Amino acid sequence: MYRKSPFYLAYLAELDCMAIKLPFRRSEAGLPKLLSKLRAPGQLASALRSPFHMEEAHLFLPKFKLADQPMINLKPILCECGMKKLFDGGDLPRLSQSCLSVTDAYHKALDEEGVTAAAATLFTVNFSTRLPATISVDHPFFFALVCDSAVPVFVGHVVAPKWD
């Protein structure tokens, strides 16, 4: 995919990478993309709160699809991560005023038809220039589907992006 348009960009000096926020289904939520340098606890949360600024850019983004993978049952994984209450009649008042609980969670596919996500390291970036930045995603990358509150809903990484 190639697109030239304004994107929300942020340079994350502590990770030596660029983050790009792409809109998610015409909402203000976005997909910050980061290189897979997030190792220390709290780095992801810190990166997601970084100040993004709007800038015209050329974005070259490979298609990627996880649909060839089997369906993943997320319930045991989420319970292991401390979210057991979510499946035991968890109280979710910020989502709905009626009584809500989660019974199961599965992941099957993530592709361009649903959500497109990628990371980008810039070849060169100069925020003082008026020329659009060129962002080419031709290396392994990390992606995160993030709510407006900077809470990661889904995270993953692509090891070998392929161009069609």
SERO-4910 file (N, C-alpha, C, O; in steps of 0.05 Angstrom, whole numbers):
BEGIN
 pado doro    nc1    nc2    nc3   cac1   cac2   cac3    cc1    cc2    cc3    oc1    oc2    oc3
  Met    A     17    -23      0      0      0      0     18     25      0     38     26     14
  Tyr    A     10     44    -16     24     70    -15      2     91    -10    -19     90    -22
  Arg    A      8    109      8    -10    132     12      6    156     19     24    156     36
  Lys    A     -1    178      6     10    204     14    -13    220     26    -32    227     13
  Ser    A    -10    226     52    -30    242     65    -19    251     92      3    243    100
  Pro    A    -34    268    106    -25    275    133    -28    251    152    -49    238    152
  Phe    A     -8    246    168     -9    225    189      0    237    215     14    257    216
  Tyr    A    -10    225    237      0    233    263     26    218    268     27    193    267
  Leu    A     48    232    272     75    221    275     86    229    302     80    250    313
  Ala    A    103    212    313    118    218    337    145    204    336    146    180    330
  Tyr    A    166    218    341    192    205    343    197    198    372    195    215    390
  Leu    A    202    172    378    206    162    405    236    159    409    247    138    404
  Ala    A    249    179    420    278    180    423    288    157    441    308    145    435
  Glu    A    273    151    462    282    130    480    282    102    467    296     84    477
  Leu    A    267     99    446    266     73    431    280     75    404    283     55    390
  Asp    A    289    100    397    301    105    371    284     94    348    293     79    331
  Cys    A    258    102    349    240     93    328    219    115    323    216    134    338
  Met    A    204    110    302    182    128    294    156    114    300    153     90    295
  Ala    A    136    129    310    109    118    314     91    133    294     93    157    290
  Ile    A     73    118    283     53    129    264     26    121    274     21     98    281
  Lys    A      7    140    275    -20    133    283    -38    134    258    -40    155    245
  Leu    A    -50    111    252    -69    109    230    -97    108    241   -101     95    261
  Pro    A   -116    121    228   -143    120    238   -155     92    237   -148     77    219
  Phe    A   -172     86    256   -185     60    258   -214     64    253   -229     74    270
  Arg    A   -224     55    230   -252     57    223   -264     84    228   -285     86    241
  Arg    A   -251    105    218   -260    132    220   -266    142    248   -284    158    253
  Ser    A   -250    133    267   -253    143    294   -227    156    302   -208    156    287
  Glu    A   -227    168    326   -202    180    336   -183    160    347   -160    167    351
  Ala    A   -192    135    351   -174    114    360   -154    110    337   -161    115    314
  Gly    A   -131    100    343   -112     96    321    -94     72    327    -97     58    346
  Leu    A    -75     69    309    -56     47    312    -28     57    313    -16     61    292
  Pro    A    -18     63    336     10     71    337     28     48    330     24     25    339
  Lys    A     47     52    313     65     31    305     93     36    315    103     59    314
  Leu    A    106     16    325    132     19    338    150     -3    329    140    -25    322
  Leu    A    175      2    329    194    -20    325    193    -38    349    185    -30    371
  Ser    A    202    -63    346    201    -82    368    224    -77    387    240    -95    391
  Lys    A    226    -53    399    247    -47    418    235    -43    446    248    -33    464
  Leu    A    210    -51    449    197    -47    474    204    -70    493    192    -91    491
  Arg    A    223    -66    510    232    -87    527    226    -83    557    219   -101    571
  Ala    A    228    -58    566    225    -53    594    195    -49    601    180    -39    585
  Pro    A    187    -56    625    160    -51    634    153    -21    632    170     -5    640
  Gly    A    130    -15    622    121     13    620    129     27    595    119     48    589
  Gln    A    147     15    578    155     28    554    132     32    534    130     53    521
  Leu    A    115     11    531     93     14    513     74     36    522     66     52    506
  Ala    A     67     36    547     49     56    558     61     84    554     46    103    546
  Ser    A     86     87    559    100    113    555     99    121    526     94    144    519
  Ala    A    105    102    508    105    108    479     77    117    469     75    135    453
  Leu    A     57    104    479     29    109    471     20    137    480      2    148    468
  Arg    A     32    147    501     25    174    511     43    196    498     40    219    505
  Ser    A     61    188    480     79    208    468     62    228    451     41    221    441
  Pro    A     72    252    449     58    272    433     61    267    403     83    266    393
  Phe    A     38    263    390     38    260    361     32    287    348     17    302    359
  His    A     43    292    325     37    316    310     30    308    282     40    289    271
  Met    A     12    324    269      4    319    242     25    328    223     35    351    224
  Glu    A     32    311    204     52    317    184     46    302    158     39    279    159
  Glu    A     49    316    136     46    303    109     69    283    106     92    289    112
  Ala    A     62    258     97     83    238     94     76    219     71     52    215     65
  His    A     96    206     60     93    184     41     96    159     57    117    154     69
  Leu    A     75    142     57     76    117     73     75     93     54     56     90     38
  Phe    A     96     76     55     97     51     40     93     29     60    110     25     78
  Leu    A     71     15     59     64     -5     79     57    -31     66     39    -32     49
  Pro    A     71    -53     73     64    -79     61     37    -90     72     30    -84     95
  Lys    A     23   -105     55      0   -119     66     10   -141     83     30   -153     78
  Phe    A     -5   -147    105      1   -170    120    -25   -182    130    -44   -168    135
  Lys    A    -25   -208    133    -49   -222    140    -43   -244    159    -24   -259    155
  Leu    A    -58   -246    180    -54   -267    200    -75   -288    197    -78   -306    215
  Ala    A    -91   -287    176   -114   -305    173   -105   -334    169   -120   -352    174
  Asp    A    -81   -339    159    -71   -366    155    -66   -380    181    -62   -404    182
  Gln    A    -65   -365    203    -61   -377    229    -87   -388    240   -108   -378    233
  Pro    A    -85   -409    257   -110   -419    269   -123   -399    288   -109   -380    297
  Met    A   -148   -402    293   -162   -385    312   -149   -388    340   -144   -411    349
  Ile    A   -145   -366    353   -132   -367    379   -153   -361    401   -167   -341    399
  Asn    A   -155   -378    420   -172   -374    443   -157   -356    463   -138   -365    475
  Leu    A   -166   -331    466   -152   -312    483   -159   -314    512   -145   -304    529
  Lys    A   -181   -328    519   -190   -329    546   -169   -339    566   -164   -326    586
  Pro    A   -156   -363    561   -136   -371    580   -112   -352    581   -100   -349    603
  Ile    A   -105   -340    559    -82   -322    559    -89   -297    575    -73   -288    592
  Leu    A   -113   -286    571   -121   -262    586   -124   -268    615   -118   -251    632
  Cys    A   -135   -291    622   -138   -299    650   -110   -301    664   -106   -293    686
  Glu    A    -91   -312    649    -64   -315    659    -51   -287    663    -34   -284    681
  Cys    A    -60   -268    648    -49   -240    650    -63   -224    671    -59   -200    674
  Gly    A    -81   -237    687    -94   -223    709   -122   -212    702   -132   -196    717
  Met    A   -133   -221    680   -160   -211    672   -182   -231    676   -202   -231    662
  Lys    A   -178   -249    696   -198   -270    702   -225   -258    709   -246   -269    701
  Lys    A   -226   -236    723   -251   -223    731   -268   -215    707   -293   -214    709
  Leu    A   -255   -209    685   -269   -201    661   -288   -223    652   -310   -217    642
  Phe    A   -280   -248    655   -296   -271    647   -314   -282    669   -331   -299    664
  Asp    A   -311   -273    693   -327   -282    716   -348   -260    723   -350   -253    746
  Gly    A   -363   -251    703   -383   -231    707   -371   -204    714   -382   -189    731
  Gly    A   -349   -197    701   -336   -172    706   -355   -148    702   -372   -149    684
  Asp    A   -352   -128    718   -369   -104    716   -356    -85    695   -333    -77    698
  Leu    A   -371    -79    674   -361    -62    653   -378    -37    649   -389    -33    627
  Pro    A   -381    -20    669   -399      3    667   -390     24    647   -407     39    637
  Arg    A   -364     25    640   -355     45    620   -362     37    592   -361     54    574
  Leu    A   -369     12    588   -377      2    561   -408      3    557   -417      9    535
  Ser    A   -422     -2    578   -452     -3    576   -464      1    604   -453     -7    624
  Gln    A   -488     13    604   -502     16    629   -516    -10    637   -521    -14    661
  Ser    A   -521    -28    618   -533    -54    625   -511    -72    634   -487    -67    629
  Cys    A   -519    -94    647   -500   -113    658   -486   -128    635   -499   -143    620
  Leu    A   -460   -124    633   -444   -137    612   -423   -155    624   -412   -149    645
  Ser    A   -418   -177    610   -396   -194    618   -385   -207    593   -399   -210    573
  Val    A   -360   -215    593   -347   -228    571   -347   -258    576   -339   -267    597
  Thr    A   -356   -273    556   -356   -302    559   -332   -315    546   -320   -334    557
  Asp    A   -324   -306    522   -302   -317    508   -288   -295    492   -299   -274    488
  Ala    A   -263   -300    485   -248   -281    468   -231   -297    449   -215   -315    457
  Tyr    A   -234   -292    423   -219   -306    402   -207   -286    383   -217   -264    380
  His    A   -185   -294    371   -173   -278    350   -169   -296    326   -159   -318    328
  Lys    A   -177   -286    302   -174   -301    278   -157   -287    257   -136   -298    249
  Ala    A   -164   -263    249   -150   -251    227   -147   -221    231   -164   -208    244
  Leu    A   -127   -211    220   -122   -182    220   -110   -176    193    -88   -184    187
  Asp    A   -125   -162    176   -114   -155    150   -124   -128    141   -136   -114    156
  Glu    A   -118   -121    116   -124    -95    106   -154    -89    105   -162    -66    107
  Glu    A   -170   -109    103   -199   -105    103   -210    -98    130   -230    -84    132
  Gly    A   -196   -107    151   -205   -100    178   -189    -78    190   -198    -55    191
  Val    A   -165    -84    198   -147    -64    210   -120    -67    196   -110    -90    194
  Thr    A   -108    -46    188    -81    -47    177    -63    -34    197    -69    -13    208
  Ala    A    -41    -47    203    -23    -37    223      5    -43    214     11    -63    202
  Ala    A     24    -25    221     52    -30    215     69    -11    231     59      7    244
  Ala    A     94    -16    230    113      1    243    130     15    222    130      7    199
  Ala    A    143     35    230    160     48    210    184     60    223    182     74    243
  Thr    A    207     55    212    231     69    219    237     87    195    238     77    173
  Leu    A    241    111    200    247    129    178    276    126    169    294    123    185
  Phe    A    279    128    143    307    129    132    320    155    142    342    155    153
  Thr    A    306    177    139    314    202    150    289    218    157    269    217    143
  Val    A    290    232    179    267    248    187    278    275    196    297    277    211
  Asn    A    266    296    186    273    323    194    247    338    196    235    346    176
  Phe    A    238    342    221    212    354    225    212    384    218    191    396    217
  Ser    A    235    395    213    236    424    206    232    427    176    228    450    167
  Thr    A    234    406    160    232    409    131    202    410    123    185    400    138
  Arg    A    197    422    100    170    424     90    164    401     71    140    397     64
  Leu    A    184    385     63    179    362     46    167    340     62    174    336     85
  Pro    A    149    325     50    137    302     64    158    281     72    176    276     56
  Ala    A    155    270     95    173    248    103    167    224     86    144    220     77
  Thr    A    186    206     82    182    181     69    185    159     89    206    156    102
  Ile    A    165    143     93    165    121    112    161     95     97    140     91     85
  Ser    A    181     79     98    180     53     83    182     30    104    202     28    118
  Val    A    162     14    105    161     -8    124    171    -33    110    156    -47     98
  Asp    A    197    -37    112    210    -60     98    226    -77    117    246    -89    109
  His    A    217    -79    142    232    -93    162    211   -103    183    188    -96    182
  Pro    A    220   -121    201    201   -130    222    190   -106    237    204    -86    241
  Phe    A    165   -108    246    153    -86    261    133    -96    282    124   -118    281
  Phe    A    128    -78    300    109    -81    322     85    -65    316     87    -43    305
  Phe    A     61    -74    323     37    -58    320     19    -61    344     20    -81    359
  Ala    A      2    -41    349    -16    -42    371    -42    -29    363    -42     -7    352
  Leu    A    -64    -42    369    -91    -30    366    -96    -17    393    -97    -31    414
  Val    A   -101      9    393   -102     24    418   -128     40    420   -137     52    400
  Cys    A   -141     39    444   -164     56    449   -156     85    453   -132     91    456
  Asp    A   -175    103    453   -169    131    457   -154    136    483   -139    155    485
  Ser    A   -158    119    503   -146    123    529   -117    112    530   -106    110    551
  Ala    A   -106    105    507    -78     94    505    -76     66    517    -54     58    525
  Val    A    -99     52    518    -98     24    529    -96      5    505   -113      5    487
  Pro    A    -74    -11    504    -72    -30    481    -93    -51    483    -96    -65    504
  Val    A   -108    -55    461   -129    -75    460   -118   -100    447   -125   -123    454
  Phe    A    -99    -97    428    -87   -119    414    -59   -110    406    -55    -88    397
  Val    A    -40   -128    411    -12   -122    402     -1   -146    387    -10   -169    392
  Gly    A     18   -141    370     30   -163    355     55   -153    341     62   -130    343
  His    A     67   -171    326     90   -163    310     91   -180    284     81   -202    283
  Val    A    102   -168    264    106   -181    238    136   -185    235    151   -165    236
  Val    A    145   -209    231    173   -215    229    184   -211    201    206   -201    198
  Ala    A    169   -219    181    179   -218    153    157   -206    135    143   -221    122
  Pro    A    155   -179    134    135   -167    117    141   -173     88    165   -173     79
  Lys    A    120   -178     72    124   -185     44    109   -165     27     86   -159     32
  Trp    A    121   -155      6    109   -137    -12     97   -153    -35    110   -171    -45
  Asp    A     73   -145    -44     60   -158    -67     71   -147    -93     63   -155   -115
***
